[in-house]
Amino acid sequence: MKNTYFLEKARAQDKWRLHDSINLLPSENVTSPQLRALLSSDFGHRYTLPVNADFAGDFIENSYRGTRLSSEIEESAERVACEVFRSKFACVQPLSGHIAAMIVIASTAPKGEVVCSVAPDNGGYDGYAQDYIPDLFGLSACRLPFDAKSHNLDIEATNQLIRDKEPRLVVLGASFFLFPYDMKPIKEACVSAGSTLVYDGSHVLGLIAGGEFQKPLKEGADALYGSTHKSFFGPQGGLIVTDGEEIDAAVRKNLTWRIVDNIHWNRVAALGQALLEAKKFGPAYAKQVVKNSKRLGKELAERGFPIMFGDLGYTESHQLLIDQKKVKKKFRMTFNDFSVRMEKSNIIIDSVARLGTAEMTRLGMKERDIPELADIFMEAAAGKDAKKNVRRFRDRYDMAFVF
């Protein structure tokens, strides 16, 4: 293997994904040049070890020297996170949205308790199912009642379940996330039952940062957490924000030598940069994402492509959902095979029937561009080679939302 092998692969990846393809994955975004520079900075190979005391019993803040600037970027990133999400406390240490979920659950639900969430077969996150995070922490998983027709919680049944079962923790949020929740009655039920209410905003964090979709902390969530690389345009990683001093203290207790050891400081610096960007243009970006999603749903549906929930306006988020059964009937293939067909024309989608507009919006796509995108999408869907049209469309966009 040549010593330039990995550099060559990285250049090929940059060309393909940053120049030659249209990314419609709802789980990805594109980062600014400033952010990518921070990821490759000296912070990327430095280390810290915070401890309470040395071996002689004397208090020390950090057993490693040379960490002054690392500490400064953590404090600064947390301060900006509080400004963006209008919270009192923030933690930027989680290495992913999943790790953020583990920290919050460990900090709010003691062993033996019940945690309720949206079930995976209703679009919920698989990690909250019994065999995963609940199993690790000795918890019992419980599914929240769901209304498939509205693709949302059945609020009346959810409130009754919370009051009857009195779970220690209720987790809102999902992987298939189109519409916000009516949180007020859910919060009232949680208060009555003595339940903590938290919100996994992994998919919609960028929309929340921009003031769209929902305001979880203001609407009753005790904590908001999630991934920082989906609708939010940061590096891969996680974030936790809360107004609760007790929750923040519990989160801090569950970091070092529990769920987090070292922190990737290049990621923290990059997240700080993304938060500054969200503070500057987050509202305009979030509004445009929702507009683009609605328009893409409408344009594809008008061309005969089976986008779901048209009677509800298709979506209020960065996501659209596709009817897999109708795709199989129309194109005579499984949806996984359909996603492979689309990739042959350099249109990137997932294999679980979601589309996302976050990345193309970050690059500058507006509603007026979407009819042409829908035409190209349908060309590729029919099995034609749409690479030239994909490249011509993609060449128009560089990075619209920048300092």
N, C-alpha and C positions, 0 to 999 in steps of 0.2 A: 504494500500500500504506500503510495506517495505521501511525503510529508505535507503536501498541500491538499490532500484528499478532502479534509473537512472544510477547509476554506472554499474549495471549489463547490462543494455541496451547498454551503451557505450562500454563495453567489447565485447558484442555480435556483435555490429557494427564493431568494430576493427577487430574481427576475420573474419567476413564475407567479408567486403570490402577490408581489407588490406592483407588477407591471402588466402581466399577461392574463390575469384572471379576474373574475368578478366574484367577490366573496359574499355569499348570502347566508353564512352560518350565523345563528343567533348567539352563539357562545364565544364569538371572537370579535376583536376590534383591531384597529391599527393605531400605533402610537406615533407621537411626534418625533422629529429628528432630535430635539433636545432631550427627550426621554430616553431614546435609544443610546444617546451618548452617555447618559448617566449609567445605563446598564453595563456599559463596557469600561466604566471608570475604575479607579483604584479601590473604590468601596467594594467591588466585586470579589476581592480576595482577602478582605480583612475580617477580623474576628473580635468578639467580646465575650466576657465571662462575668456577668454581674453576680456578686455574692454579698452576703450580709456581714461576714466576718472572716478574717484570715485564720490560720491555724493557731495563732497566739490568742485569738479571741478579740482582736481589735477590729472595729468596724471599718470596712473599706467599701467604696461604691463599685469599683470594678477592678478585677485582679489583673487586667491587661492595661498597659499604657498605650498611648497613641490612638485613643478612642474619643478624643475631645470632639472632633468634627462629626463622628458617628452619633454621639449623643445629641449634638445640636440638630442634626437633620431629623432624628426621631422626634424630638420635642417640636420642631417646626412643622413637620408633617402632621403631627397630631393636632397642633393648633389650627392649621388650615383645614383639616378634616372637620373639626368642630365648627368652623365658620361655614363650610360648604353644607354640612348636614344639620346645622343649627342645634348642635348638641353640647352638653357640658363636658363630656369625656370622650376620648377616642383612643383606640389601640391599633397601631399599624404593624404589630409584630407577626400576626398570622401569615403563614407561608402560602395559604390558599383559602378559598371560600370554605372548603371542607374542614380545614383545620380551624377556621374561625367558628364554624358550627360546633365542632368538638369542644372548643374552649367555652363557648357560651352554654352549651348543654351541661358540661361538667361543672360550671359555675352556678347553675340555677336548678339542677335536678339531682338530688342525692340518690344513691343506689337504692333500688327497690321501688322507686316512684314510677309514675306513668307520664309519658310524653305523647302528645297528640299532634298529628301533622296530616297534610294532604297525602293520600296514598299514591304510590307509583302508577297504578293503573288509572288514576285520575290526573296524571301529569305531575305528581309530586316527585320530590327528589328521592332516589333509591336509598341514599345514605341514611334516611330516617326510618327505613323499614327495619323490622325486628332483628334480622341477621347482621346488621351493620352497626352503626353508632350505638343504638340502644343496647345491643348485645355486649359491646365492649364495656359499657358503663353500668351494666346490671339493671337496665330500665325495661319497662314494658311499653311497647309501641301501640298506639291506638290511632285509628284512621278517622279523620274528620269527615262528616257527611258531605257529599258533593252532588251538585246538580249538573248533569252532563249537558243538558239543553242550553244552559247559560254559561257553561264552562266556568263555574264559580262555586263557592261553598253554598250549601243549603243552610242559610243563616239560622232559620228557626230550629232545624234539627241540630245544627252545630251548637247553638246556645244551650239547648236542652241536654245534649251530651256532656258539655262542660259542667253544667250544674249537677248532673247526676253522677258523673264519674270523678269529678274533682281532681283532674290531673295536676301534677305539679307544674307542668310546662305545656304550653300550646305554641306550636311553631306555624306561622303563616309563611307563604311563599311556595314557589313551585319551579320545576324545570320547563313546563309548558305553561306559560304565564301570559295571558292576553288581557285580562281585565282586573282592575283593583278590587279590593274587598270592602265591604261595608263593616268597618272596624268598630264603630261605636257600640253596637249591641254585643259584639264578641268581647270587647273590653269589659262591658258591664257584667257579662257572664263570668269572666275570669276573676273580676273583683269579688263577686258573690261566692265563687268556688275557692278562692285563695290561690288561683293559678297565676303563674308568670306568663306574660304574653310577649313573644319575641317574633321578629320578622326577618326571614331570610330573603334579602333583596339581591341575591347573586345576579339574577338575570336583569333586573330593572334598576340596578344601583345608579347607572348613569342618568336614567330618567328622573329618579328621586333627587339626585344631586342638582338637576336642572329645574326642580320644582314641578315636574310633570308626574303623571300616573297616580301618585299617592304620597302622603307625608306621614310615614309610619310612626315616628316618635310623637308628633303632634296629635295623631289620631289614637294613641293609646299604647303603642308598643313600648315595652320596658327596655328593649335593645333592638338595634338594627345591625345586621352584619351581612357579609357576602363577598363574592368574588370581585376583583377590581379589573377584570379584563374582558367583560362581555359588553353590555350597553355602556358601562363605564370604560373609558379609553386609557386605562393604565396598564402597568405590567401585570403578568400573572402573579396573583397574590390574594390576600384577604384583608378585611378591615372590620372593626367593631366600633360602633358608636352608641352612646347611651346618655341619658340624663340622670341615671341612678348611681349615686355614690357607692351604695352597697354592691351593685352589680359590677361596677368598675373595679372595686377592691377585690372582688372574687375573681374577676378576669385576671387581674395582675397576679394573684396567688397561683393561678393555674398556668402560668407561662413557663418560667425558667425551671428546667429539670422535671417538668410535668408533661406539657404538650409541646412546648417550644424550648429549644436549647439555644443554638446560635440563631441570629437574625441575619438575613441576607441584606446587607446595608446598601448595595446597589439598587435592590428592589425598593427599599424604603425611600431612597433619594428619588428614584423614578416615580414612585407613588406620590411623593410630595409635589413633583413637577406636574403630574396629572391633576392633582387637586388644585393647584394654582390655575391650570388651564380650565378646569371645571368652574372655578370661581369667576373667571373672566368671560367665558362664552358658553358655559354649561346650559343656561336657560334657552338660548337660541338653538343650540344643538339638539337638546331634548325635544323641543317643540317640532323641529324639522324631522326628527326620527319618527315621531308618531304620525305626522302628516304623510311621510313617505310610505310608512307601513300601510296605512289606510288606502292610499292611492295604488300601491302595488297589488293589494288584495283585490281592489275593484277592477284594475286593468287585466289581471290574470283571469279573474272570474268571467269577465266579458269575453275573453278569448276561449272560454270553455274549460279552463283549468280548475280543478275542484278545490278551491279555497273555502275553508269552513267559516261559519258564523257571519255570513254576509248580512243576515237579518239584525245582527248586533253591531254592524259597522266594521266587521272583520276583527278589529283589535283596538286596544288603547295603549299598546306597548310597541316594542321593536320587533315583535314576533308575529308571524302568521302560521296557522296550522293548515295542513293539507289532508284531505280525505284519502287515506291510503287505499281503501277498498275501491274507490272510484278510479284512482290512478291505475290500480291493477287491472281493472276492467277496461279502461280506455287505452292503456299502452301495453297490455298483456305482459306485464312483468311485475315482480315484487318491487316495493319501494326501494329496497337496497339496490337492486339492479338499476332502477331508475336514477338513483343518485350517482351510480357509476357512469351511466350514460351521460348525465349532465357534466360530470367532471371531464369527460373526453372532449368537451367543448370549452373547458376551463371555467365553467360555472360551478362554484363550490357550494354544495348544500349538505346537510347531514342525512343520515339514513333512517331517521325517526320522524320524518315528515314535518319539519319546521323550516321556515324561512326567516331571515333576519335582515334588517336594513341599517343596523348601527354602523358598520364599517363603511359602507358606501355613502352614508350620510356624512360621516366624518371627513370623507374625501371630497364632499361638495355636491353630491347628488340632490336635486330638488324635484318637486312633483312634476314639473314640465318635462323632465328627462325620463320619467318612468314608463310612458307608453312605448318608447323605443326599447327600454330594457325588457318590457313584457314581450315584445315581438321577438327579441333575441332569445329570451328564455323559451318561448314556444318553438322556435326554430330548433334549438338544442333538444327540447323535449320530444320532438318528432324524430329524433335520431339523425338529424343533419349536422354536418360539421360547421359550427358557428364560431370557430376560433377567430377568424378575421374580424367578424362583427364585434365579438367580445373585446378584442384588442383595440379596435377603433373606438368603442364606447369607453373603455377603461382609460385610454390615453388622454381623455379630456380632464381627468381628475388627478390632483396631486395631494393637496392637504388644505382643505378650506378653513378649518377652525384651528388657527395657530396664533401665537403672540405676534 
